[in-house]
Amino acid sequence: MFLGLSVKGALTKEMVKSMADNPIIFAMANPDPEITPEEVSAIRSDAIMATGRSDYPNQVNNVLGFPYIFRGALDVQARTINDEMKIACANALAQLAREDVPDEVATAYSGERPRFGPNYIIPVPFDPRLIRDIPVAVAQAAMNSGVARKPIIDMERYREQLSARLDPAASSLQIIINKARKSPRRMIFAEGEQEQVIRAAAAFKDMGLGEPILIGTEDVVRAQMRDLGLEGRDDLEVYDTRKSSRKEEYINSLYARMQRRGMLWRDCERLVSNDRNIYGAVMLANGHADAMVTGVTRHYSIALDEICSVIDPRPGHRVMGLTMMIARGRTVMVADTNVADMPNGEELADIAVQAARTARALGHEPRVALLAYSTFGHPEGDRSVYVREAVRILDSRNVDFEYEGEMSADVALNRKAMSYYPFCRLSDPANVLIMPAIHSASISTKMLEELGGATMIGPILVGLDRSVQIARIGATATEILNTAAIACYGLETAE
């Protein structure tokens, strides 16, 4: 092994040639290393090379360790930073390098996903997992070695708090994941041939959320798994729609449902054999799995139509999309963002009830504002009449949550603006917003995400008789995993 921190040219090609098999060369001189990776690769194919340069693989950078060592030391009020804490940091970095890299790292590599090997032996400095893992390891080492003056009792909670500093949605998602983990489920990943879906399924299993089921042509799925380095993962079930032992059962089940809706038996055979959403939905409807996630390869509305052709709404519920938005420390839920186009008063009232129920299930006491262009009659808007009707309907239902409308968004969300209307029935700014139409819901949430820095979770699909979630088209593995966790959580919160 060569470890250098000197000057350019200190390590020559002749010296590299004389090294033993599989030499390790850390050429750390800056700005020019003792020898470049190009020079080494020209004479040795078995060398593992690292430098301090960001334009070469395996950049050794103090930002990988020192801020997180200090974070862990400060959080336990360590009297010193000892060798045990430094070794714990190094071990945590080594473990991270062996794990599947997150989407943020792949993006930084222009979409290429690095895997542990000669060109990836250490995490990159912008890996978001560093703040999650390194301070925890350092803090634990400080406590074990007796230098911590303020021990941390709940290390898992500490890890969650660290993650939340980087991602405002992390704490909300962690609550969902923790609850889902208490009751593992059989989860259908309908688009099982997609790389990011396979990676999400593997992570789902590794996190203890349940048993993943990948639907797709088995040869294609297995080939993808080999390319991803997951060929040994026998714990990932693969269901090939054309070879399934339950294919006949599923065709008959779908035909019994659709025969009076214009479908022939052969139509149902074609759908079950070729459409993974249909196959997954029938599998779910027949009780052979607990939940399902889809949407990566097709538009939300198309996926929803396919699912709804097999699975009915839950009795007494309305199928709708609810988007959770986190901005400036506030969490606001918006409905309906995906299903009801131009709802009338009755539909708006139903959406309000369903949204309040979902908000409460997610741990938020609902304060519902039914939004409109107008605020309590001024100025008059085309949709305001439906909003006012919805409020009257809610009055007649004697619901168990706060609600008010019609009102503009600023009045609903701003305490000072709300104070101009002392008769307003909301005790505080709203945390559930009922939009007057799907276009206003979709435009406002997506615009806030892009321009306002808001973090979005969802849209969360609620109201079906089985737990199904639809990810956005082209979703990353992390997004698919979070969507699957929500699908698990939905089973725990169904009424």
matplotlib code that plots the C-alpha trace (Angstrom):
import matplotlib.pyplot as plt

x = [0.0, 1.1, -0.2, 1.2, 0.7, 3.8, 4.3, 3.5, 5.8, 6.8, 5.5, 6.8, 5.5, 8.4, 7.6, 4.0, 5.1, 7.1, 4.2, 2.5, -0.8, -3.9, -1.9, -3.7, -2.5, -3.7, -2.1, -3.3, -1.0, -3.0, -3.6, -1.6, -1.4, 1.9, 0.7, -2.5, -5.1, -4.4, -0.8, -1.5, -4.2, -1.8, 0.5, -1.7, -5.2, -5.5, -4.7, -7.2, -6.6, -7.8, -6.9, -8.1, -9.5, -13.2, -12.7, -11.4, -13.2, -12.6, -12.2, -10.8, -12.2, -12.3, -15.9, -16.8, -15.9, -15.0, -18.3, -20.1, -17.5, -18.1, -21.9, -21.8, -19.3, -21.3, -24.6, -23.3, -21.1, -18.0, -15.0, -12.7, -12.5, -10.7, -9.5, -12.6, -14.8, -12.5, -12.5, -16.3, -16.5, -14.2, -16.2, -19.5, -18.0, -16.8, -20.3, -22.0, -19.7, -21.0, -24.7, -26.9, -26.4, -29.3, -30.8, -29.0, -25.7, -26.7, -27.9, -24.5, -23.0, -25.1, -27.5, -24.8, -25.2, -21.8, -21.4, -18.8, -15.6, -12.2, -13.8, -16.1, -14.6, -15.7, -19.0, -19.0, -19.1, -22.6, -24.1, -27.2, -26.7, -23.6, -25.5, -27.8, -25.1, -21.8, -22.8, -24.8, -21.7, -19.5, -21.9, -22.3, -18.5, -18.2, -20.7, -19.1, -15.6, -16.8, -16.2, -19.8, -21.3, -24.8, -25.7, -28.4, -31.0, -32.9, -30.4, -33.0, -34.9, -31.5, -31.0, -34.4, -33.8, -30.5, -32.3, -35.0, -32.3, -31.6, -35.1, -38.2, -40.4, -38.1, -39.8, -43.3, -42.1, -40.3, -43.5, -45.2, -42.3, -42.1, -45.7, -45.6, -42.7, -44.7, -47.0, -45.0, -47.1, -47.0, -46.5, -47.0, -44.6, -46.6, -43.9, -41.3, -39.1, -38.0, -34.6, -35.8, -38.8, -36.5, -34.2, -37.2, -38.4, -35.0, -35.0, -38.5, -37.4, -34.2, -36.1, -38.4, -41.5, -42.7, -42.4, -42.0, -43.6, -42.3, -44.6, -43.0, -41.5, -39.3, -36.3, -36.3, -36.6, -33.8, -31.6, -32.2, -31.4, -28.1, -27.2, -28.0, -25.9, -29.0, -28.8, -28.6, -31.8, -34.0, -36.2, -37.6, -40.6, -41.2, -44.6, -44.7, -48.2, -48.0, -46.7, -48.6, -50.3, -53.2, -53.6, -56.8, -58.3, -57.5, -59.1, -62.2, -62.3, -62.0, -64.5, -67.1, -66.7, -66.6, -68.9, -71.8, -69.6, -69.0, -66.0, -65.5, -63.6, -60.8, -60.6, -60.1, -57.5, -55.5, -55.7, -54.5, -51.7, -50.4, -51.4, -49.4, -51.7, -54.7, -52.9, -51.7, -55.1, -56.8, -54.2, -54.8, -58.6, -58.4, -56.5, -53.1, -51.3, -51.9, -51.0, -49.8, -47.7, -47.6, -47.5, -43.8, -44.4, -47.8, -49.8, -51.6, -55.1, -54.4, -53.1, -56.1, -58.6, -57.1, -57.1, -60.6, -61.8, -60.9, -61.2, -64.2, -64.3, -64.5, -68.1, -68.8, -65.6, -64.8, -61.7, -59.5, -55.9, -54.5, -51.1, -49.2, -47.1, -44.3, -43.0, -41.4, -42.1, -45.8, -47.6, -50.7, -52.8, -54.5, -57.4, -58.6, -55.5, -56.0, -59.5, -62.6, -62.5, -65.2, -66.8, -70.3, -71.3, -72.0, -68.7, -66.8, -68.4, -67.4, -63.9, -63.7, -64.8, -62.4, -59.5, -60.2, -60.3, -57.0, -55.3, -56.3, -55.1, -51.7, -51.5, -52.9, -56.0, -57.8, -58.8, -60.4, -60.8, -62.9, -61.1, -62.5, -61.7, -64.0, -64.0, -67.4, -69.2, -66.7, -66.0, -68.4, -66.8, -68.2, -67.3, -68.2, -71.8, -70.6, -68.3, -71.0, -73.3, -70.6, -70.4, -74.2, -74.0, -71.2, -73.4, -76.2, -73.9, -72.6, -69.0, -66.4, -63.8, -63.3, -64.2, -65.0, -65.5, -65.7, -62.4, -59.3, -56.0, -54.4, -57.3, -57.2, -53.4, -52.7, -53.8, -53.8, -55.9, -58.3, -58.7, -60.6, -63.4, -64.1, -67.0, -64.6, -65.0, -61.4, -59.5, -56.2, -54.9, -56.1, -54.0, -56.4, -57.3, -60.2, -59.7, -62.8, -61.6, -58.8, -57.1, -56.5, -55.3, -52.8, -51.5, -51.0, -49.3, -46.9, -46.1, -45.3, -43.1, -41.1, -41.0, -41.8, -39.4, -42.2, -41.7, -44.5, -45.6, -48.1, -50.6, -51.8, -54.6, -57.4, -60.9, -60.3, -61.3, -57.7, -54.5, -53.1, -50.7, -49.7, -46.2, -45.5, -44.4, -40.6, -40.4, -37.0, -36.4, -36.6, -40.0, -41.3, -40.1, -41.9, -45.0, -44.9, -44.5, -47.6, -49.5, -48.6, -49.5, -52.9, -53.8, -53.1, -55.3, -58.3, -61.5]
y = [0.0, 3.5, 6.5, 9.8, 13.4, 15.0, 16.3, 15.5, 12.7, 11.3, 7.9, 6.7, 4.2, 1.9, 2.0, 1.1, -1.8, -3.2, -3.3, -6.6, -7.8, -5.6, -2.6, 0.2, 3.7, 6.7, 9.6, 12.6, 15.5, 18.5, 19.9, 17.3, 13.8, 11.9, 9.8, 10.1, 7.4, 7.5, 6.7, 3.9, 2.3, 2.4, -0.1, -1.9, -3.2, -4.5, -1.3, 0.4, 4.1, 7.1, 10.8, 14.1, 15.3, 15.5, 14.8, 11.2, 8.3, 7.6, 11.2, 11.2, 14.4, 15.6, 16.7, 13.0, 12.8, 15.9, 17.8, 14.6, 13.6, 17.0, 16.6, 13.4, 14.6, 17.8, 16.0, 13.8, 16.6, 14.4, 15.5, 14.7, 13.2, 9.9, 7.1, 5.0, 7.8, 8.2, 4.5, 4.4, 7.1, 5.1, 1.9, 3.7, 5.2, 1.7, 0.2, 3.0, 2.3, -1.3, -0.3, 0.5, 4.2, 6.7, 8.5, 11.7, 10.1, 8.5, 12.0, 13.4, 10.6, 11.7, 8.8, 6.1, 4.3, 3.4, 0.1, -1.0, -2.0, -0.5, 2.7, 3.2, 2.3, 5.4, 7.4, 10.7, 13.9, 14.8, 11.5, 12.5, 9.4, 10.8, 13.0, 10.1, 7.5, 9.1, 11.2, 8.1, 5.9, 8.6, 9.3, 5.6, 5.2, 8.2, 6.6, 3.2, 4.7, 6.7, 10.3, 11.3, 13.5, 13.5, 10.0, 9.6, 7.1, 6.6, 6.3, 5.5, 8.7, 10.5, 9.1, 10.3, 13.8, 14.0, 12.9, 15.6, 18.3, 17.5, 16.6, 18.3, 15.4, 12.9, 13.0, 12.6, 9.7, 8.1, 8.0, 6.2, 3.8, 3.0, 2.2, 0.1, -1.8, -3.0, -5.0, -6.2, -6.8, -8.6, -5.8, -6.0, -4.0, -4.1, -2.8, -5.3, -5.2, -1.6, -1.0, 1.5, -0.7, -3.7, -1.5, -0.2, -3.8, -4.8, -1.8, -2.6, -6.0, -4.9, -2.3, -4.9, -3.5, -6.8, -9.3, -7.7, -9.3, -8.2, -8.7, -9.1, -11.5, -13.6, -13.7, -9.9, -9.3, -11.8, -10.2, -6.8, -8.2, -9.6, -6.2, -4.5, -7.0, -8.6, -12.0, -13.7, -12.1, -15.2, -13.2, -11.1, -13.1, -12.8, -13.4, -14.0, -13.2, -15.7, -18.6, -18.0, -21.0, -18.7, -17.3, -19.2, -18.3, -14.6, -14.6, -16.2, -13.7, -10.7, -12.2, -12.6, -8.9, -7.7, -10.0, -7.6, -4.6, -5.6, -7.9, -11.4, -14.1, -13.8, -10.0, -10.8, -13.4, -10.9, -8.3, -10.7, -12.1, -8.8, -5.9, -6.0, -3.4, -5.6, -8.8, -7.1, -5.6, -9.0, -10.6, -8.0, -8.3, -12.1, -11.6, -13.0, -9.8, -6.9, -3.8, -2.6, 0.2, 1.1, 4.2, 4.3, 3.6, 5.2, 8.3, 8.5, 8.6, 5.6, 3.5, 4.6, 3.6, 0.2, -0.3, 0.9, -1.5, -4.3, -2.7, -0.8, 2.1, 1.3, 1.5, 5.0, 6.4, 8.5, 7.7, 10.8, 12.0, 13.9, 15.6, 16.4, 19.6, 20.6, 24.1, 26.5, 24.0, 23.7, 20.6, 21.2, 18.6, 19.4, 17.5, 16.4, 16.6, 13.7, 12.2, 14.6, 17.0, 19.6, 18.5, 19.7, 20.6, 17.0, 15.8, 18.6, 17.7, 14.1, 15.1, 17.3, 14.4, 11.9, 14.4, 15.1, 11.4, 10.8, 13.8, 12.4, 9.0, 10.5, 12.2, 15.7, 17.1, 18.5, 22.2, 22.1, 25.2, 24.9, 27.2, 29.5, 32.6, 34.5, 34.9, 34.7, 36.0, 38.6, 38.8, 36.4, 33.4, 30.8, 27.9, 29.6, 28.5, 24.8, 25.6, 27.3, 24.3, 22.0, 24.0, 23.7, 20.0, 19.6, 21.6, 19.1, 16.1, 17.3, 16.2, 15.9, 18.3, 22.1, 23.4, 26.7, 28.2, 29.6, 31.4, 32.3, 30.6, 33.6, 33.8, 30.1, 30.0, 33.4, 34.1, 37.9, 37.7, 35.3, 37.8, 40.2, 37.6, 37.1, 34.8, 32.3, 28.9, 27.8, 28.0, 28.4, 28.5, 25.5, 22.4, 20.7, 22.6, 21.5, 22.8, 23.8, 21.8, 19.4, 22.0, 24.4, 21.6, 20.2, 23.6, 25.0, 22.0, 21.5, 25.2, 25.4, 22.4, 24.0, 27.6, 27.7, 25.0, 22.9, 19.2, 17.0, 13.6, 11.9, 12.3, 9.7, 7.6, 7.0, 5.5, 2.2, -1.1, -2.3, -0.4, 0.8, 3.7, 5.2, 6.8, 9.5, 8.4, 8.0, 8.0, 7.2, 4.1, 6.3, 7.7, 4.2, 2.9, 5.8, 5.2, 1.5, 2.5, 4.7, 1.8, -0.3, 2.5, 2.8, -0.7, 0.3, 3.5, 2.2, 2.6]
z = [0.0, -0.8, 1.3, 0.1, 1.0, -0.6, -4.2, -7.8, -9.1, -5.8, -6.9, -10.2, -12.7, -11.9, -8.3, -9.0, -11.3, -8.4, -6.0, -5.0, -6.5, -6.0, -4.7, -2.8, -3.8, -1.9, -3.7, -1.6, -2.7, -3.9, -6.4, -8.2, -6.7, -6.5, -9.5, -11.5, -12.0, -15.7, -15.2, -12.8, -15.1, -18.0, -16.2, -13.6, -14.0, -10.5, -8.5, -6.2, -6.5, -4.5, -4.6, -3.0, -6.3, -7.1, -10.8, -10.1, -8.5, -4.8, -3.6, 0.0, 1.5, 5.1, 4.7, 4.7, 8.4, 10.4, 10.5, 11.5, 14.1, 15.7, 15.4, 17.3, 19.8, 20.5, 20.8, 23.6, 25.1, 24.7, 26.8, 23.9, 20.5, 21.0, 18.7, 19.3, 17.9, 14.8, 14.2, 14.5, 11.9, 9.5, 10.0, 9.3, 6.1, 5.1, 5.7, 3.7, 0.7, 0.6, 0.6, -2.5, -3.2, -3.0, -5.9, -5.0, -5.6, -8.9, -10.1, -9.3, -11.4, -14.4, -13.8, -13.4, -10.1, -8.6, -6.9, -4.3, -6.1, -7.2, -8.4, -5.5, -2.1, -0.2, -0.2, -2.1, 0.0, -1.1, 0.0, 2.2, 4.4, 6.0, 8.4, 9.2, 10.0, 11.0, 14.0, 15.4, 15.2, 16.7, 19.5, 20.3, 20.4, 22.8, 25.1, 24.9, 25.7, 28.6, 27.3, 26.8, 29.5, 28.0, 26.8, 24.1, 25.3, 22.0, 19.2, 16.6, 17.4, 17.2, 13.7, 12.7, 14.0, 12.0, 8.8, 9.4, 9.4, 5.7, 4.5, 6.1, 5.0, 6.8, 10.2, 8.6, 6.5, 9.4, 11.4, 8.5, 8.1, 11.8, 12.0, 8.8, 10.2, 13.2, 10.9, 7.8, 4.7, 1.4, -1.1, -4.8, -7.0, -10.2, -12.5, -11.4, -14.5, -13.8, -12.3, -9.7, -8.7, -8.1, -5.9, -4.0, -3.4, -2.1, 0.3, 1.3, 2.4, 4.0, 6.1, 7.5, 6.0, 4.6, 1.7, -1.8, -4.8, -8.2, -11.2, -14.6, -17.1, -14.8, -17.2, -17.6, -13.8, -13.0, -15.7, -14.2, -10.7, -12.0, -13.5, -10.1, -8.2, -6.6, -8.3, -4.9, -3.5, -3.3, -0.8, -3.7, -5.1, -8.8, -10.3, -14.1, -15.3, -18.2, -16.1, -12.8, -11.3, -10.4, -13.8, -14.5, -11.1, -11.7, -15.2, -13.9, -11.0, -13.4, -15.8, -13.0, -12.3, -15.9, -17.9, -17.7, -18.5, -22.1, -21.6, -23.0, -21.2, -23.7, -23.0, -19.4, -20.3, -22.3, -19.5, -16.8, -19.0, -20.3, -17.9, -14.7, -13.0, -13.7, -12.6, -9.4, -8.6, -9.1, -6.9, -4.3, -4.5, -4.0, -0.8, -2.0, -1.0, 1.3, -0.7, -4.1, -5.5, -9.2, -11.5, -12.6, -16.3, -16.9, -16.1, -12.8, -14.3, -16.5, -13.6, -11.4, -14.1, -14.4, -10.6, -10.2, -12.8, -10.3, -6.9, -5.6, -3.2, 0.5, 1.7, 2.9, 1.4, -1.6, -3.8, -3.9, -3.9, -0.9, -1.2, 2.0, 1.7, 4.1, 3.9, 6.5, 9.2, 8.4, 7.2, 5.0, 3.3, -0.1, -1.6, -4.0, -6.2, -8.6, -9.0, -8.9, -11.8, -11.0, -7.8, -6.8, -3.3, -2.2, -3.6, -2.0, 1.4, 0.9, 0.0, 3.2, 5.3, 3.7, 3.9, 7.6, 8.3, 6.5, 8.2, 11.6, 10.7, 9.8, 13.3, 12.5, 14.1, 11.1, 10.6, 7.2, 4.9, 1.8, -0.6, -3.3, -5.3, -2.9, 0.9, 2.5, -0.6, -1.9, -4.7, -6.2, -8.1, -10.4, -8.1, -4.8, -4.9, -4.7, -1.9, 0.1, -0.6, 0.7, 4.0, 4.4, 3.8, 6.4, 8.9, 8.4, 8.9, 12.4, 11.6, 14.3, 12.9, 12.4, 9.0, 7.3, 3.9, 1.3, 1.8, -0.1, 0.6, 2.4, 4.8, 5.4, 6.1, 7.6, 11.2, 10.7, 7.5, 9.3, 12.2, 9.9, 10.0, 13.7, 12.9, 11.3, 13.0, 12.6, 15.9, 14.0, 10.4, 8.4, 7.9, 5.4, 2.2, 0.1, -3.5, -5.5, -8.6, -9.6, -11.8, -8.9, -6.7, -9.2, -10.4, -6.9, -5.4, -8.3, -8.5, -4.8, -5.1, -7.9, -6.9, -3.2, -2.0, -0.5, 0.0, -1.3, -0.1, -2.3, -3.8, -1.3, -2.8, -0.3, -0.3, -2.1, -0.5, -0.8, -0.1, -3.4, -4.0, -7.3, -7.6, -10.1, -13.6, -13.6, -9.8, -8.2, -6.0, -2.9, -4.0, -4.8, -1.4, 0.4, -1.6, -0.7, 3.0, 2.7, 1.2, 4.3, 6.6, 4.9, 6.0, 9.6, 9.5, 7.5, 9.3]

ax = plt.figure().add_subplot(projection="3d")
ax.plot(x, y, z, "-o")
ax.set_aspect("equal")
plt.show()
